[in-house]
């Protein structure tokens, strides 16, 4: 699973909004990418061509506030 997650994150460099990614509701524009039971939460800064991965984790835990 780890290799699959790393590969998907690497693909964000070429396509920051791949099919299946969604913008989170109630956030500041963060995006969500599903990879099996895991989620990658990330932000895209188009003006500087940057993708910032904020969180990676199981679906059950990724949306919990700390």
SULVENHU-V644690 format. One record per residue. N is the residue number from 1. PSI is psi in whole degrees, -180 to 180 (none if undefined). OMEGA is omega in whole degrees, 0 to 359 (NA if undefined). Layout:
N,PSI,OMEGA / N,PSI,OMEGA
This chain:
1,-37,182 / 2,-42,180 / 3,-38,179 / 4,-42,179 / 5,-46,180 / 6,-41,179 / 7,-45,180 / 8,-40,178 / 9,-41,177 / 10,-36,179 / 11,-22,179 / 12,-24,178 / 13,-35,180 / 14,-38,183 / 15,91,184 / 16,-14,178 / 17,69,183 / 18,162,175 / 19,136,181 / 20,-16,176 / 21,149,181 / 22,150,175 / 23,135,180 / 24,141,177 / 25,143,176 / 26,10,180 / 27,-167,180 / 28,31,179 / 29,7,179 / 30,153,181 / 31,158,178 / 32,137,176 / 33,126,179 / 34,134,175 / 35,92,185 / 36,-128,178 / 37,5,180 / 38,157,177 / 39,145,173 / 40,121,176 / 41,127,184 / 42,163,178 / 43,146,180 / 44,127,175 / 45,91,184 / 46,-34,185 / 47,-23,178 / 48,11,179 / 49,56,182 / 50,140,173 / 51,122,182 / 52,114,178 / 53,123,184 / 54,-41,181 / 55,148,172 / 56,130,179 / 57,177,178 / 58,146,181 / 59,-38,183 / 60,-32,187 / 61,-17,192 / 62,-30,184 / 63,-1,180 / 64,138,175 / 65,143,180 / 66,none,NA
